[in-house]
Amino acid sequence: ISYTENTPVHSWAYRKAFENIKNLNAYLLQENVGLSFIFNFLLEEMGKRIDDLEKHVADLMTEAGIENTNEELRVK
């Protein structure tokens, strides 16, 4: 990936995001941080957010007087 001034979207946000990605890549290469560690961390965070979302949905359904089991809330 490279950034040039000819890039169609050359806004400040795009440049900043590109710089952050370059810095993260340099850090990962320098510190030998494995991608599996990062993916595992991100998956754990996503799992926590899904658990929180399920809890909030169940709480809202209880407040609304709708009675469902957790199994009924899960996507099949």
C-alpha positions as CSV (number, residue, x, y, z in Angstrom):
1,I,0.0,0.0,0.0
2,S,1.3,3.4,-0.8
3,Y,0.1,6.9,-0.5
4,T,0.7,9.6,-3.0
5,E,-0.8,13.1,-3.4
6,N,-2.5,11.7,-6.5
7,T,-4.6,9.3,-4.4
8,P,-8.3,10.2,-5.1
9,V,-9.1,10.7,-1.4
10,H,-6.2,12.7,0.0
11,S,-7.9,14.2,3.0
12,W,-6.3,14.8,6.4
13,A,-8.1,11.7,7.8
14,Y,-6.8,9.5,5.1
15,R,-3.2,10.7,5.5
16,K,-3.5,10.3,9.3
17,A,-4.9,6.7,9.0
18,F,-2.2,5.8,6.5
19,E,0.5,7.1,8.8
20,N,-1.0,5.1,11.7
21,I,-1.0,2.0,9.7
22,K,2.6,2.5,8.6
23,N,3.6,3.1,12.3
24,L,1.7,0.0,13.5
25,N,3.4,-2.1,10.8
26,A,6.8,-0.8,11.7
27,Y,6.2,-1.5,15.4
28,L,5.0,-5.1,14.6
29,L,8.0,-5.8,12.5
30,Q,10.4,-4.3,15.1
31,E,8.9,-6.0,18.1
32,N,8.2,-9.3,16.4
33,V,4.6,-9.2,17.6
34,G,2.8,-12.1,15.9
35,L,-0.3,-11.5,14.0
36,S,-2.0,-14.4,15.8
37,F,-1.7,-12.4,19.0
38,I,-3.4,-9.4,17.5
39,F,-6.1,-11.5,15.9
40,N,-6.7,-13.3,19.2
41,F,-7.0,-10.0,21.0
42,L,-9.4,-8.6,18.5
43,L,-11.5,-11.8,18.6
44,E,-11.7,-11.7,22.4
45,E,-12.7,-8.0,22.3
46,M,-15.4,-8.8,19.7
47,G,-16.6,-11.7,21.7
48,K,-17.0,-9.5,24.8
49,R,-18.9,-7.0,22.8
50,I,-21.2,-9.6,21.4
51,D,-21.8,-11.0,25.0
52,D,-22.6,-7.4,26.2
53,L,-25.0,-6.9,23.3
54,E,-26.8,-10.1,24.0
55,K,-27.2,-9.1,27.7
56,H,-28.5,-5.7,26.7
57,V,-31.0,-7.2,24.3
58,A,-32.2,-9.6,26.9
59,D,-32.5,-6.8,29.5
60,L,-34.5,-4.7,27.0
61,M,-36.8,-7.6,26.2
62,T,-37.4,-8.2,29.9
63,E,-38.2,-4.5,30.3
64,A,-40.6,-4.8,27.4
65,G,-42.3,-7.8,28.9
66,I,-41.1,-10.2,26.2
67,E,-40.0,-13.6,27.6
68,N,-37.5,-15.5,25.5
69,T,-34.7,-17.9,26.4
70,N,-31.2,-17.2,25.4
71,E,-31.4,-20.0,22.8
72,E,-34.3,-18.1,21.0
73,L,-32.1,-15.0,20.8
74,R,-29.2,-16.7,19.1
75,V,-28.9,-16.5,15.3
76,K,-29.3,-19.9,13.7
